[in-house]
Amino acid sequence: MLSEGHQVSCLDEDPESHTRLEVGLEKGWEDLGGQFTVGTGLETDALLAAGIEKADAFIAATNGDNTNIVIAQIAQRRYEVPTVIARILDPLRAEWYRQQGMNTICPTRVAIDMLESAVREGAQREAV
Amino acid sequence: MYIIVVGAGKVGWNLARELLEKNHEVTVIESNRRRYLTVEQELEHNVTYGDASELWVLERAGIQRADMVIAVTGDDEDNMLICQVAREKYEVERIIARVNNPRNRPHFDLLGVKPSVSATDLILRLLEHEVPEYGLVHLLDLQEEQLEIIEMLLGKDSRVTGRRVGDLSMPEGSLLISVLRDGKGFVPGPDTVLEAGDEVLAVLDPGREDDLKVLFGPAVDGNGTG
């Protein structure tokens, strides 16, 4: 998204993640206009430092469903970010929170669908 | 009542024990296998193994017919979401959530998870009670109703000792409701004269504490009651 000209700010509790951001980039993350903040999404100070108040979109994609669901609601209700997306691995909860009006992405659901169609395609080829 | 307790740590286990003694029906949900096996030796069928963040675990524990859900795990996000789902999805009437990190309390409020209980806050309250320098003790906070009851001990140098209650200019939104003197409490009238050593109870709108501290606190030079 940075390469498309958007302003991107990353918040991560591990300072090492900054290195991962720069893998495959010709210049440094900040040189390209990116922002990086160390902290967790439950810390108000960290969210503010990452610029949540002026964000047009907020993506909660940590490796914990619960964390994502909580901070997505914080972004939505407290900071009124116009677009909020949460990554939720658990398909049942992804579905329920979607019904409550949350924009959710469920990688498990996506993977199941892809695997299923791959199996079907394979079976079809077999039949031919 | 049918009560689901999430988390079989020290808090959850002891809570379950007390509730069972009071003849409530209780299911404790614990996600750590080893902890579950330990607790199961005592609580037997009243404890179940699983991660209560997952809806099917809650459903297997019978959340649809639960009268109350108490989330006391060591993880604030878990406690928040379990209670949120209990109330909003399964329409459980009563919920109680434990706050581990007091800084997360605003998040509980934001998600509509009330009441929430924080051990740190409770200890601070006790500290206020035990350490007189704090001067003002919160006896009761009714967050929803926007009311609180406080207690203050009047020192010898208090601005109001020797004065009639009727002559006090109580701050707006506050009311003196009781005086404790020599171990006995009474409702003061306008002619009651306050004495050093009195403990006064007042009901007030939240945020009025400082005004009361000034009124009942020590008289400052040049500003005394004379």
Interface residues (C-beta under 8 A of the other chain):
Chain A: L42 E43 T44 G64 D65 N66 T67 I69 V70 Q73 I74 R77 R78 D90 L92 R93 W96 Q100
Chain B: S53 E54 L55 W56 D75 D76 E77 D78 M80 L81 V85 E88 K89 R103 N104 P106 H107 L110 L111
